[in-house]
Amino acid sequence: MRRVCFLLKVRQDRIDEYHARHGAVWPEMREALSATGWHNYSLFLRDDGLLVGYLETDDFEAAKAGMEATEVNARWQAEMAPFFESLDGSRPDEAMTPLTEVFHLG
């Protein structure tokens, strides 16, 4: 199982709403994530908007492709895009670039 960590930046003026949206993630979105191989998926948000995402998956590219093929992901990404800084026309899920793991205590 591969551990994946990524960073994104939530707009300062949208942090409260971002929290609220993730307190009520659509059941069909949660189901799609699980079905496409996203395990132990967590998001952590710092007060300045730095978002840290973490998940475990057998194949990150396949997990992303699986989500990209779902209708619910298209709707979710369209609704979430305005919350983020520096996407340069990308969807939030396209901007998730994995960080390099340099240490793990297993």
Phi and psi restraints in degrees (range 20) as a CNS / XPLOR table:
assign (resid 1 and name C) (resid 2 and name N)
       (resid 2 and name CA) (resid 2 and name C) 1.0 -90.9 20.0 2
assign (resid 2 and name N) (resid 2 and name CA)
       (resid 2 and name C) (resid 3 and name N) 1.0 136.0 20.0 2
assign (resid 2 and name C) (resid 3 and name N)
       (resid 3 and name CA) (resid 3 and name C) 1.0 -92.6 20.0 2
assign (resid 3 and name N) (resid 3 and name CA)
       (resid 3 and name C) (resid 4 and name N) 1.0 131.4 20.0 2
assign (resid 3 and name C) (resid 4 and name N)
       (resid 4 and name CA) (resid 4 and name C) 1.0 -125.2 20.0 2
assign (resid 4 and name N) (resid 4 and name CA)
       (resid 4 and name C) (resid 5 and name N) 1.0 132.5 20.0 2
assign (resid 4 and name C) (resid 5 and name N)
       (resid 5 and name CA) (resid 5 and name C) 1.0 -129.6 20.0 2
assign (resid 5 and name N) (resid 5 and name CA)
       (resid 5 and name C) (resid 6 and name N) 1.0 138.6 20.0 2
assign (resid 5 and name C) (resid 6 and name N)
       (resid 6 and name CA) (resid 6 and name C) 1.0 -143.1 20.0 2
assign (resid 6 and name N) (resid 6 and name CA)
       (resid 6 and name C) (resid 7 and name N) 1.0 162.6 20.0 2
assign (resid 6 and name C) (resid 7 and name N)
       (resid 7 and name CA) (resid 7 and name C) 1.0 -122.2 20.0 2
assign (resid 7 and name N) (resid 7 and name CA)
       (resid 7 and name C) (resid 8 and name N) 1.0 142.3 20.0 2
assign (resid 7 and name C) (resid 8 and name N)
       (resid 8 and name CA) (resid 8 and name C) 1.0 -140.2 20.0 2
assign (resid 8 and name N) (resid 8 and name CA)
       (resid 8 and name C) (resid 9 and name N) 1.0 169.8 20.0 2
assign (resid 8 and name C) (resid 9 and name N)
       (resid 9 and name CA) (resid 9 and name C) 1.0 -125.1 20.0 2
assign (resid 9 and name N) (resid 9 and name CA)
       (resid 9 and name C) (resid 10 and name N) 1.0 116.8 20.0 2
assign (resid 9 and name C) (resid 10 and name N)
       (resid 10 and name CA) (resid 10 and name C) 1.0 -83.9 20.0 2
assign (resid 10 and name N) (resid 10 and name CA)
       (resid 10 and name C) (resid 11 and name N) 1.0 137.6 20.0 2
assign (resid 10 and name C) (resid 11 and name N)
       (resid 11 and name CA) (resid 11 and name C) 1.0 -61.3 20.0 2
assign (resid 11 and name N) (resid 11 and name CA)
       (resid 11 and name C) (resid 12 and name N) 1.0 135.2 20.0 2
assign (resid 11 and name C) (resid 12 and name N)
       (resid 12 and name CA) (resid 12 and name C) 1.0 -53.7 20.0 2
assign (resid 12 and name N) (resid 12 and name CA)
       (resid 12 and name C) (resid 13 and name N) 1.0 -40.0 20.0 2
assign (resid 12 and name C) (resid 13 and name N)
       (resid 13 and name CA) (resid 13 and name C) 1.0 -79.9 20.0 2
assign (resid 13 and name N) (resid 13 and name CA)
       (resid 13 and name C) (resid 14 and name N) 1.0 -0.4 20.0 2
assign (resid 13 and name C) (resid 14 and name N)
       (resid 14 and name CA) (resid 14 and name C) 1.0 -117.3 20.0 2
assign (resid 14 and name N) (resid 14 and name CA)
       (resid 14 and name C) (resid 15 and name N) 1.0 5.1 20.0 2
assign (resid 14 and name C) (resid 15 and name N)
       (resid 15 and name CA) (resid 15 and name C) 1.0 -59.6 20.0 2
assign (resid 15 and name N) (resid 15 and name CA)
       (resid 15 and name C) (resid 16 and name N) 1.0 -46.7 20.0 2
assign (resid 15 and name C) (resid 16 and name N)
       (resid 16 and name CA) (resid 16 and name C) 1.0 -62.0 20.0 2
assign (resid 16 and name N) (resid 16 and name CA)
       (resid 16 and name C) (resid 17 and name N) 1.0 -43.7 20.0 2
assign (resid 16 and name C) (resid 17 and name N)
       (resid 17 and name CA) (resid 17 and name C) 1.0 -67.0 20.0 2
assign (resid 17 and name N) (resid 17 and name CA)
       (resid 17 and name C) (resid 18 and name N) 1.0 -36.3 20.0 2
assign (resid 17 and name C) (resid 18 and name N)
       (resid 18 and name CA) (resid 18 and name C) 1.0 -60.7 20.0 2
assign (resid 18 and name N) (resid 18 and name CA)
       (resid 18 and name C) (resid 19 and name N) 1.0 -45.2 20.0 2
assign (resid 18 and name C) (resid 19 and name N)
       (resid 19 and name CA) (resid 19 and name C) 1.0 -56.4 20.0 2
assign (resid 19 and name N) (resid 19 and name CA)
       (resid 19 and name C) (resid 20 and name N) 1.0 -48.6 20.0 2
assign (resid 19 and name C) (resid 20 and name N)
       (resid 20 and name CA) (resid 20 and name C) 1.0 -61.1 20.0 2
assign (resid 20 and name N) (resid 20 and name CA)
       (resid 20 and name C) (resid 21 and name N) 1.0 -43.3 20.0 2
assign (resid 20 and name C) (resid 21 and name N)
       (resid 21 and name CA) (resid 21 and name C) 1.0 -62.2 20.0 2
assign (resid 21 and name N) (resid 21 and name CA)
       (resid 21 and name C) (resid 22 and name N) 1.0 -36.9 20.0 2
assign (resid 21 and name C) (resid 22 and name N)
       (resid 22 and name CA) (resid 22 and name C) 1.0 -82.9 20.0 2
assign (resid 22 and name N) (resid 22 and name CA)
       (resid 22 and name C) (resid 23 and name N) 1.0 -8.2 20.0 2
assign (resid 22 and name C) (resid 23 and name N)
       (resid 23 and name CA) (resid 23 and name C) 1.0 -79.9 20.0 2
assign (resid 23 and name N) (resid 23 and name CA)
       (resid 23 and name C) (resid 24 and name N) 1.0 -10.1 20.0 2
assign (resid 23 and name C) (resid 24 and name N)
       (resid 24 and name CA) (resid 24 and name C) 1.0 -141.4 20.0 2
assign (resid 24 and name N) (resid 24 and name CA)
       (resid 24 and name C) (resid 25 and name N) 1.0 51.5 20.0 2
assign (resid 24 and name C) (resid 25 and name N)
       (resid 25 and name CA) (resid 25 and name C) 1.0 -63.0 20.0 2
assign (resid 25 and name N) (resid 25 and name CA)
       (resid 25 and name C) (resid 26 and name N) 1.0 133.1 20.0 2
assign (resid 25 and name C) (resid 26 and name N)
       (resid 26 and name CA) (resid 26 and name C) 1.0 -54.4 20.0 2
assign (resid 26 and name N) (resid 26 and name CA)
       (resid 26 and name C) (resid 27 and name N) 1.0 136.5 20.0 2
assign (resid 26 and name C) (resid 27 and name N)
       (resid 27 and name CA) (resid 27 and name C) 1.0 -55.4 20.0 2
assign (resid 27 and name N) (resid 27 and name CA)
       (resid 27 and name C) (resid 28 and name N) 1.0 -38.7 20.0 2
assign (resid 27 and name C) (resid 28 and name N)
       (resid 28 and name CA) (resid 28 and name C) 1.0 -68.9 20.0 2
assign (resid 28 and name N) (resid 28 and name CA)
       (resid 28 and name C) (resid 29 and name N) 1.0 -26.4 20.0 2
assign (resid 28 and name C) (resid 29 and name N)
       (resid 29 and name CA) (resid 29 and name C) 1.0 -72.3 20.0 2
assign (resid 29 and name N) (resid 29 and name CA)
       (resid 29 and name C) (resid 30 and name N) 1.0 -44.6 20.0 2
assign (resid 29 and name C) (resid 30 and name N)
       (resid 30 and name CA) (resid 30 and name C) 1.0 -60.0 20.0 2
assign (resid 30 and name N) (resid 30 and name CA)
       (resid 30 and name C) (resid 31 and name N) 1.0 -43.6 20.0 2
assign (resid 30 and name C) (resid 31 and name N)
       (resid 31 and name CA) (resid 31 and name C) 1.0 -63.7 20.0 2
assign (resid 31 and name N) (resid 31 and name CA)
       (resid 31 and name C) (resid 32 and name N) 1.0 -42.2 20.0 2
assign (resid 31 and name C) (resid 32 and name N)
       (resid 32 and name CA) (resid 32 and name C) 1.0 -64.0 20.0 2
assign (resid 32 and name N) (resid 32 and name CA)
       (resid 32 and name C) (resid 33 and name N) 1.0 -42.7 20.0 2
assign (resid 32 and name C) (resid 33 and name N)
       (resid 33 and name CA) (resid 33 and name C) 1.0 -59.2 20.0 2
assign (resid 33 and name N) (resid 33 and name CA)
       (resid 33 and name C) (resid 34 and name N) 1.0 -47.5 20.0 2
assign (resid 33 and name C) (resid 34 and name N)
       (resid 34 and name CA) (resid 34 and name C) 1.0 -62.7 20.0 2
assign (resid 34 and name N) (resid 34 and name CA)
       (resid 34 and name C) (resid 35 and name N) 1.0 -43.3 20.0 2
assign (resid 34 and name C) (resid 35 and name N)
       (resid 35 and name CA) (resid 35 and name C) 1.0 -67.4 20.0 2
assign (resid 35 and name N) (resid 35 and name CA)
       (resid 35 and name C) (resid 36 and name N) 1.0 -25.4 20.0 2
assign (resid 35 and name C) (resid 36 and name N)
       (resid 36 and name CA) (resid 36 and name C) 1.0 -99.8 20.0 2
assign (resid 36 and name N) (resid 36 and name CA)
       (resid 36 and name C) (resid 37 and name N) 1.0 10.4 20.0 2
assign (resid 36 and name C) (resid 37 and name N)
       (resid 37 and name CA) (resid 37 and name C) 1.0 98.4 20.0 2
assign (resid 37 and name N) (resid 37 and name CA)
       (resid 37 and name C) (resid 38 and name N) 1.0 18.2 20.0 2
assign (resid 37 and name C) (resid 38 and name N)
       (resid 38 and name CA) (resid 38 and name C) 1.0 -92.1 20.0 2
assign (resid 38 and name N) (resid 38 and name CA)
       (resid 38 and name C) (resid 39 and name N) 1.0 112.6 20.0 2
assign (resid 38 and name C) (resid 39 and name N)
       (resid 39 and name CA) (resid 39 and name C) 1.0 -119.7 20.0 2
assign (resid 39 and name N) (resid 39 and name CA)
       (resid 39 and name C) (resid 40 and name N) 1.0 148.2 20.0 2
assign (resid 39 and name C) (resid 40 and name N)
       (resid 40 and name CA) (resid 40 and name C) 1.0 49.2 20.0 2
assign (resid 40 and name N) (resid 40 and name CA)
       (resid 40 and name C) (resid 41 and name N) 1.0 41.6 20.0 2
assign (resid 40 and name C) (resid 41 and name N)
       (resid 41 and name CA) (resid 41 and name C) 1.0 -78.9 20.0 2
assign (resid 41 and name N) (resid 41 and name CA)
       (resid 41 and name C) (resid 42 and name N) 1.0 124.7 20.0 2
assign (resid 41 and name C) (resid 42 and name N)
       (resid 42 and name CA) (resid 42 and name C) 1.0 -135.4 20.0 2
assign (resid 42 and name N) (resid 42 and name CA)
       (resid 42 and name C) (resid 43 and name N) 1.0 147.9 20.0 2
assign (resid 42 and name C) (resid 43 and name N)
       (resid 43 and name CA) (resid 43 and name C) 1.0 -122.8 20.0 2
assign (resid 43 and name N) (resid 43 and name CA)
       (resid 43 and name C) (resid 44 and name N) 1.0 135.4 20.0 2
assign (resid 43 and name C) (resid 44 and name N)
       (resid 44 and name CA) (resid 44 and name C) 1.0 -123.5 20.0 2
assign (resid 44 and name N) (resid 44 and name CA)
       (resid 44 and name C) (resid 45 and name N) 1.0 134.3 20.0 2
assign (resid 44 and name C) (resid 45 and name N)
       (resid 45 and name CA) (resid 45 and name C) 1.0 -125.2 20.0 2
assign (resid 45 and name N) (resid 45 and name CA)
       (resid 45 and name C) (resid 46 and name N) 1.0 124.7 20.0 2
assign (resid 45 and name C) (resid 46 and name N)
       (resid 46 and name CA) (resid 46 and name C) 1.0 -85.6 20.0 2
assign (resid 46 and name N) (resid 46 and name CA)
       (resid 46 and name C) (resid 47 and name N) 1.0 158.3 20.0 2
assign (resid 46 and name C) (resid 47 and name N)
       (resid 47 and name CA) (resid 47 and name C) 1.0 -57.6 20.0 2
assign (resid 47 and name N) (resid 47 and name CA)
       (resid 47 and name C) (resid 48 and name N) 1.0 -27.5 20.0 2
assign (resid 47 and name C) (resid 48 and name N)
       (resid 48 and name CA) (resid 48 and name C) 1.0 -87.9 20.0 2
assign (resid 48 and name N) (resid 48 and name CA)
       (resid 48 and name C) (resid 49 and name N) 1.0 3.8 20.0 2
assign (resid 48 and name C) (resid 49 and name N)
       (resid 49 and name CA) (resid 49 and name C) 1.0 100.0 20.0 2
assign (resid 49 and name N) (resid 49 and name CA)
       (resid 49 and name C) (resid 50 and name N) 1.0 -4.9 20.0 2
assign (resid 49 and name C) (resid 50 and name N)
       (resid 50 and name CA) (resid 50 and name C) 1.0 -66.4 20.0 2
assign (resid 50 and name N) (resid 50 and name CA)
       (resid 50 and name C) (resid 51 and name N) 1.0 122.6 20.0 2
assign (resid 50 and name C) (resid 51 and name N)
       (resid 51 and name CA) (resid 51 and name C) 1.0 -108.1 20.0 2
assign (resid 51 and name N) (resid 51 and name CA)
       (resid 51 and name C) (resid 52 and name N) 1.0 127.7 20.0 2
assign (resid 51 and name C) (resid 52 and name N)
       (resid 52 and name CA) (resid 52 and name C) 1.0 -112.7 20.0 2
assign (resid 52 and name N) (resid 52 and name CA)
       (resid 52 and name C) (resid 53 and name N) 1.0 122.8 20.0 2
assign (resid 52 and name C) (resid 53 and name N)
       (resid 53 and name CA) (resid 53 and name C) 1.0 -108.0 20.0 2
assign (resid 53 and name N) (resid 53 and name CA)
       (resid 53 and name C) (resid 54 and name N) 1.0 143.7 20.0 2
assign (resid 53 and name C) (resid 54 and name N)
       (resid 54 and name CA) (resid 54 and name C) 1.0 -139.9 20.0 2
assign (resid 54 and name N) (resid 54 and name CA)
       (resid 54 and name C) (resid 55 and name N) 1.0 136.9 20.0 2
assign (resid 54 and name C) (resid 55 and name N)
       (resid 55 and name CA) (resid 55 and name C) 1.0 -151.9 20.0 2
assign (resid 55 and name N) (resid 55 and name CA)
       (resid 55 and name C) (resid 56 and name N) 1.0 165.5 20.0 2
assign (resid 55 and name C) (resid 56 and name N)
       (resid 56 and name CA) (resid 56 and name C) 1.0 -122.6 20.0 2
assign (resid 56 and name N) (resid 56 and name CA)
       (resid 56 and name C) (resid 57 and name N) 1.0 138.6 20.0 2
assign (resid 56 and name C) (resid 57 and name N)
       (resid 57 and name CA) (resid 57 and name C) 1.0 -159.1 20.0 2
assign (resid 57 and name N) (resid 57 and name CA)
       (resid 57 and name C) (resid 58 and name N) 1.0 155.3 20.0 2
assign (resid 57 and name C) (resid 58 and name N)
       (resid 58 and name CA) (resid 58 and name C) 1.0 -72.3 20.0 2
assign (resid 58 and name N) (resid 58 and name CA)
       (resid 58 and name C) (resid 59 and name N) 1.0 -36.4 20.0 2
assign (resid 58 and name C) (resid 59 and name N)
       (resid 59 and name CA) (resid 59 and name C) 1.0 -149.4 20.0 2
assign (resid 59 and name N) (resid 59 and name CA)
       (resid 59 and name C) (resid 60 and name N) 1.0 104.3 20.0 2
assign (resid 59 and name C) (resid 60 and name N)
       (resid 60 and name CA) (resid 60 and name C) 1.0 -63.1 20.0 2
assign (resid 60 and name N) (resid 60 and name CA)
       (resid 60 and name C) (resid 61 and name N) 1.0 -42.6 20.0 2
assign (resid 60 and name C) (resid 61 and name N)
       (resid 61 and name CA) (resid 61 and name C) 1.0 -62.7 20.0 2
assign (resid 61 and name N) (resid 61 and name CA)
       (resid 61 and name C) (resid 62 and name N) 1.0 -41.2 20.0 2
assign (resid 61 and name C) (resid 62 and name N)
       (resid 62 and name CA) (resid 62 and name C) 1.0 -67.6 20.0 2
assign (resid 62 and name N) (resid 62 and name CA)
       (resid 62 and name C) (resid 63 and name N) 1.0 -38.5 20.0 2
assign (resid 62 and name C) (resid 63 and name N)
       (resid 63 and name CA) (resid 63 and name C) 1.0 -64.9 20.0 2
assign (resid 63 and name N) (resid 63 and name CA)
       (resid 63 and name C) (resid 64 and name N) 1.0 -42.3 20.0 2
assign (resid 63 and name C) (resid 64 and name N)
       (resid 64 and name CA) (resid 64 and name C) 1.0 -65.8 20.0 2
assign (resid 64 and name N) (resid 64 and name CA)
       (resid 64 and name C) (resid 65 and name N) 1.0 -43.3 20.0 2
assign (resid 64 and name C) (resid 65 and name N)
       (resid 65 and name CA) (resid 65 and name C) 1.0 -63.4 20.0 2
assign (resid 65 and name N) (resid 65 and name CA)
       (resid 65 and name C) (resid 66 and name N) 1.0 -39.3 20.0 2
assign (resid 65 and name C) (resid 66 and name N)
       (resid 66 and name CA) (resid 66 and name C) 1.0 -60.9 20.0 2
assign (resid 66 and name N) (resid 66 and name CA)
       (resid 66 and name C) (resid 67 and name N) 1.0 -42.9 20.0 2
assign (resid 66 and name C) (resid 67 and name N)
       (resid 67 and name CA) (resid 67 and name C) 1.0 -68.4 20.0 2
assign (resid 67 and name N) (resid 67 and name CA)
       (resid 67 and name C) (resid 68 and name N) 1.0 -40.1 20.0 2
assign (resid 67 and name C) (resid 68 and name N)
       (resid 68 and name CA) (resid 68 and name C) 1.0 -59.9 20.0 2
assign (resid 68 and name N) (resid 68 and name CA)
       (resid 68 and name C) (resid 69 and name N) 1.0 -27.5 20.0 2
assign (resid 68 and name C) (resid 69 and name N)
       (resid 69 and name CA) (resid 69 and name C) 1.0 -81.3 20.0 2
assign (resid 69 and name N) (resid 69 and name CA)
       (resid 69 and name C) (resid 70 and name N) 1.0 -4.7 20.0 2
assign (resid 69 and name C) (resid 70 and name N)
       (resid 70 and name CA) (resid 70 and name C) 1.0 -95.9 20.0 2
assign (resid 70 and name N) (resid 70 and name CA)
       (resid 70 and name C) (resid 71 and name N) 1.0 147.9 20.0 2
assign (resid 70 and name C) (resid 71 and name N)
       (resid 71 and name CA) (resid 71 and name C) 1.0 -70.4 20.0 2
assign (resid 71 and name N) (resid 71 and name CA)
       (resid 71 and name C) (resid 72 and name N) 1.0 -36.9 20.0 2
assign (resid 71 and name C) (resid 72 and name N)
       (resid 72 and name CA) (resid 72 and name C) 1.0 -64.3 20.0 2
assign (resid 72 and name N) (resid 72 and name CA)
       (resid 72 and name C) (resid 73 and name N) 1.0 -35.8 20.0 2
assign (resid 72 and name C) (resid 73 and name N)
       (resid 73 and name CA) (resid 73 and name C) 1.0 -66.0 20.0 2
assign (resid 73 and name N) (resid 73 and name CA)
       (resid 73 and name C) (resid 74 and name N) 1.0 -40.3 20.0 2
assign (resid 73 and name C) (resid 74 and name N)
       (resid 74 and name CA) (resid 74 and name C) 1.0 -58.9 20.0 2
assign (resid 74 and name N) (resid 74 and name CA)
       (resid 74 and name C) (resid 75 and name N) 1.0 -44.2 20.0 2
assign (resid 74 and name C) (resid 75 and name N)
       (resid 75 and name CA) (resid 75 and name C) 1.0 -65.1 20.0 2
assign (resid 75 and name N) (resid 75 and name CA)
       (resid 75 and name C) (resid 76 and name N) 1.0 -45.2 20.0 2
assign (resid 75 and name C) (resid 76 and name N)
       (resid 76 and name CA) (resid 76 and name C) 1.0 -63.1 20.0 2
assign (resid 76 and name N) (resid 76 and name CA)
       (resid 76 and name C) (resid 77 and name N) 1.0 -46.5 20.0 2
assign (resid 76 and name C) (resid 77 and name N)
       (resid 77 and name CA) (resid 77 and name C) 1.0 -63.0 20.0 2
assign (resid 77 and name N) (resid 77 and name CA)
       (resid 77 and name C) (resid 78 and name N) 1.0 -38.7 20.0 2
assign (resid 77 and name C) (resid 78 and name N)
       (resid 78 and name CA) (resid 78 and name C) 1.0 -63.6 20.0 2
assign (resid 78 and name N) (resid 78 and name CA)
       (resid 78 and name C) (resid 79 and name N) 1.0 -38.7 20.0 2
assign (resid 78 and name C) (resid 79 and name N)
       (resid 79 and name CA) (resid 79 and name C) 1.0 -74.6 20.0 2
assign (resid 79 and name N) (resid 79 and name CA)
       (resid 79 and name C) (resid 80 and name N) 1.0 -31.3 20.0 2
assign (resid 79 and name C) (resid 80 and name N)
       (resid 80 and name CA) (resid 80 and name C) 1.0 -86.5 20.0 2
assign (resid 80 and name N) (resid 80 and name CA)
       (resid 80 and name C) (resid 81 and name N) 1.0 -24.7 20.0 2
assign (resid 80 and name C) (resid 81 and name N)
       (resid 81 and name CA) (resid 81 and name C) 1.0 -51.2 20.0 2
assign (resid 81 and name N) (resid 81 and name CA)
       (resid 81 and name C) (resid 82 and name N) 1.0 -43.3 20.0 2
assign (resid 81 and name C) (resid 82 and name N)
       (resid 82 and name CA) (resid 82 and name C) 1.0 -65.2 20.0 2
assign (resid 82 and name N) (resid 82 and name CA)
       (resid 82 and name C) (resid 83 and name N) 1.0 -11.9 20.0 2
assign (resid 82 and name C) (resid 83 and name N)
       (resid 83 and name CA) (resid 83 and name C) 1.0 -78.8 20.0 2
assign (resid 83 and name N) (resid 83 and name CA)
       (resid 83 and name C) (resid 84 and name N) 1.0 -15.8 20.0 2
assign (resid 83 and name C) (resid 84 and name N)
       (resid 84 and name CA) (resid 84 and name C) 1.0 -108.3 20.0 2
assign (resid 84 and name N) (resid 84 and name CA)
       (resid 84 and name C) (resid 85 and name N) 1.0 149.5 20.0 2
assign (resid 84 and name C) (resid 85 and name N)
       (resid 85 and name CA) (resid 85 and name C) 1.0 -90.4 20.0 2
assign (resid 85 and name N) (resid 85 and name CA)
       (resid 85 and name C) (resid 86 and name N) 1.0 154.1 20.0 2
assign (resid 85 and name C) (resid 86 and name N)
       (resid 86 and name CA) (resid 86 and name C) 1.0 57.2 20.0 2
assign (resid 86 and name N) (resid 86 and name CA)
       (resid 86 and name C) (resid 87 and name N) 1.0 41.7 20.0 2
assign (resid 86 and name C) (resid 87 and name N)
       (resid 87 and name CA) (resid 87 and name C) 1.0 -86.4 20.0 2
assign (resid 87 and name N) (resid 87 and name CA)
       (resid 87 and name C) (resid 88 and name N) 1.0 -18.3 20.0 2
assign (resid 87 and name C) (resid 88 and name N)
       (resid 88 and name CA) (resid 88 and name C) 1.0 49.2 20.0 2
assign (resid 88 and name N) (resid 88 and name CA)
       (resid 88 and name C) (resid 89 and name N) 1.0 45.3 20.0 2
assign (resid 88 and name C) (resid 89 and name N)
       (resid 89 and name CA) (resid 89 and name C) 1.0 85.8 20.0 2
assign (resid 89 and name N) (resid 89 and name CA)
       (resid 89 and name C) (resid 90 and name N) 1.0 -6.8 20.0 2
assign (resid 89 and name C) (resid 90 and name N)
       (resid 90 and name CA) (resid 90 and name C) 1.0 -83.5 20.0 2
assign (resid 90 and name N) (resid 90 and name CA)
       (resid 90 and name C) (resid 91 and name N) 1.0 158.0 20.0 2
assign (resid 90 and name C) (resid 91 and name N)
       (resid 91 and name CA) (resid 91 and name C) 1.0 -78.1 20.0 2
assign (resid 91 and name N) (resid 91 and name CA)
       (resid 91 and name C) (resid 92 and name N) 1.0 157.8 20.0 2
assign (resid 91 and name C) (resid 92 and name N)
       (resid 92 and name CA) (resid 92 and name C) 1.0 -55.4 20.0 2
assign (resid 92 and name N) (resid 92 and name CA)
       (resid 92 and name C) (resid 93 and name N) 1.0 -39.8 20.0 2
assign (resid 92 and name C) (resid 93 and name N)
       (resid 93 and name CA) (resid 93 and name C) 1.0 -68.9 20.0 2
assign (resid 93 and name N) (resid 93 and name CA)
       (resid 93 and name C) (resid 94 and name N) 1.0 -24.0 20.0 2
assign (resid 93 and name C) (resid 94 and name N)
       (resid 94 and name CA) (resid 94 and name C) 1.0 -77.9 20.0 2
assign (resid 94 and name N) (resid 94 and name CA)
       (resid 94 and name C) (resid 95 and name N) 1.0 -22.5 20.0 2
assign (resid 94 and name C) (resid 95 and name N)
       (resid 95 and name CA) (resid 95 and name C) 1.0 -88.9 20.0 2
assign (resid 95 and name N) (resid 95 and name CA)
       (resid 95 and name C) (resid 96 and name N) 1.0 0.0 20.0 2
assign (resid 95 and name C) (resid 96 and name N)
       (resid 96 and name CA) (resid 96 and name C) 1.0 -79.3 20.0 2
assign (resid 96 and name N) (resid 96 and name CA)
       (resid 96 and name C) (resid 97 and name N) 1.0 94.3 20.0 2
assign (resid 96 and name C) (resid 97 and name N)
       (resid 97 and name CA) (resid 97 and name C) 1.0 -99.9 20.0 2
assign (resid 97 and name N) (resid 97 and name CA)
       (resid 97 and name C) (resid 98 and name N) 1.0 118.3 20.0 2
assign (resid 97 and name C) (resid 98 and name N)
       (resid 98 and name CA) (resid 98 and name C) 1.0 -60.9 20.0 2
assign (resid 98 and name N) (resid 98 and name CA)
       (resid 98 and name C) (resid 99 and name N) 1.0 138.5 20.0 2
assign (resid 98 and name C) (resid 99 and name N)
       (resid 99 and name CA) (resid 99 and name C) 1.0 -78.5 20.0 2
assign (resid 99 and name N) (resid 99 and name CA)
       (resid 99 and name C) (resid 100 and name N) 1.0 157.3 20.0 2
assign (resid 99 and name C) (resid 100 and name N)
       (resid 100 and name CA) (resid 100 and name C) 1.0 -82.9 20.0 2
assign (resid 100 and name N) (resid 100 and name CA)
       (resid 100 and name C) (resid 101 and name N) 1.0 125.0 20.0 2
assign (resid 100 and name C) (resid 101 and name N)
       (resid 101 and name CA) (resid 101 and name C) 1.0 -76.8 20.0 2
assign (resid 101 and name N) (resid 101 and name CA)
       (resid 101 and name C) (resid 102 and name N) 1.0 126.5 20.0 2
assign (resid 101 and name C) (resid 102 and name N)
       (resid 102 and name CA) (resid 102 and name C) 1.0 -111.7 20.0 2
assign (resid 102 and name N) (resid 102 and name CA)
       (resid 102 and name C) (resid 103 and name N) 1.0 -12.7 20.0 2
assign (resid 102 and name C) (resid 103 and name N)
       (resid 103 and name CA) (resid 103 and name C) 1.0 -159.7 20.0 2
assign (resid 103 and name N) (resid 103 and name CA)
       (resid 103 and name C) (resid 104 and name N) 1.0 143.5 20.0 2
assign (resid 103 and name C) (resid 104 and name N)
       (resid 104 and name CA) (resid 104 and name C) 1.0 -148.4 20.0 2
assign (resid 104 and name N) (resid 104 and name CA)
       (resid 104 and name C) (resid 105 and name N) 1.0 126.6 20.0 2
assign (resid 104 and name C) (resid 105 and name N)
       (resid 105 and name CA) (resid 105 and name C) 1.0 -100.7 20.0 2
assign (resid 105 and name N) (resid 105 and name CA)
       (resid 105 and name C) (resid 106 and name N) 1.0 103.0 20.0 2
